[in-house]
Amino acid sequence: MALAVATSIAGAREAMGAARRGGLSSGLVPTMGALHEGHRKLIQVAREECDWLAVSIFVNPTQFGPEEDFDTYPRDLDSDLAMCRQSGVDLVFQPVRAEIYPATHRTFVEVETVTSHLCGRFRPGHFRGVATIVLKLLNILGPDRAYFGEKDAQQTVVVRQLVKDLNLPVVVRQVPTVRESDGLAISSRNRHLGPQERRAAAVLFRVLKEIRTLVLQGGRDAARVRRSGLRLLSRETRVQVEYLELVDPETMQPVSEVRGPVRAAAAIRVGGVRLIDNLLCEAADR
Ligand code: AMP
């Protein structure tokens, strides 16, 4: 099937309705565009699992704080469409801001507790914007499955909570993080890194791997494991740490003792660029 592009909600619903009437199972990969290999992986997994696949491209203003990079966030529609075409996507939904958030828009979704730490703590309002746009996209398209990346693990937890609490008939799937050869998680923001900053940024994954090793070897005292990670990060002078935490992978609450699987999650700034990453860590004997 040729790639269709819808910029209106009515157009997107029409395309989805036709797929549903044809008895096809459907998937949605929500993105903010500037598509890269991480997005391609989500699309590939979704393509294998669904008969009909939509990718949404929308730089969602409500998930950016007033001091954040909404204006400079990379946008590259031509190359996005080329990737979607190559990857066998059926519909690109590229809504316009005025239809998603008309001046009369008043409703926002707040997901509690799982947003109280990590990015939720350092980006007030971020997950309110994420939950709101994801709910709107799910309501507009009504896919059977929706796909999210492990790189934004707290986002997946927020969406799972939203889906459960609001009884949404969609299956949430999480796809592993795609990385550069030195381990840096691929991100649309990496293109803003200069060469020295790019080299320094690789410390983020090294630290997460080190934490995984400490946990694998039986490290139980989360504060101690965390301090080792912070020490490693502090050696990289270009890097400022926003947070480094060991959290319960289900609740996203910090743990004091490692008793089961934990997620090591961090946010750093290199130059003006904010990067996040995380890694699931488990002791060998559990
Ligand atoms: P974004 O366009 O950055 O909002 O990301 C759209 C989706 O792609 C989100 O579910 C992200 O978690 C996911 N994603 C972004 N980068 C990666 C990556 N390197 N590996 C896997 N998924 C990713």
Residues whose N, C-alpha, C, O or C-beta is under 5 A from the ligand:
A	BS01	AMP	P30 T31 M32 G33 G38 H39 Y147 F148 G149 E150 K151 D152 V175 P176 T177 V178 A185 I186 S187
